[in-house]
Amino acid sequence: MAAQIGAPVAAARAHEEVFLYWASLRCGAKLPARRDLDPGALKRHLPTLSLIDVLPAPRAFRARLAGTGLWDVYGREITGRTLPEIYAPAAADYWRAELGRVVDERRPAAGVHSLAWRGAAHLSLLWMRLPLATDGETVDMILGYDAVIGLRQVITGVKAA
């Protein structure tokens, strides 16, 4: 996971870039759709971008696409998996609530989530979720952007006396 670790300032700047791109696609109160996204405009962010399908009642969420950089975060491919297939129950509940809020409020959300569930309590996921709507109103997909922040573990092999 070390290759994913970034400085908090750089992570926040990257989040701002992705958010500003998403905001530029809005047309008044209408939300952008997946078809509006241009991967070339987000090229440097692609490794940790994701697209999350909003499945109809009972509401569920499925990772439609997960950038290659997310492999290190999750320890496996998550594309095509639902929340309970990706996370332990408590983490799945956390993401169900956060993604549900994005859908219900039709607004972006951001936060920090500990990676303790992956055995990396010294790392956190700085995340952002942006609503997408095919019809401009009903959120049917979510654009995700993640950055891992935290302390690097340094193993020197030197032991204190």
Summary of the structure (lengths in Angstrom):
residues: 161
radius of gyration: 16.5
end to end distance: 29.8
largest distance: 65.7
contacts: 443
relative contact order: 0.22
helix: 39%
strand: 30%
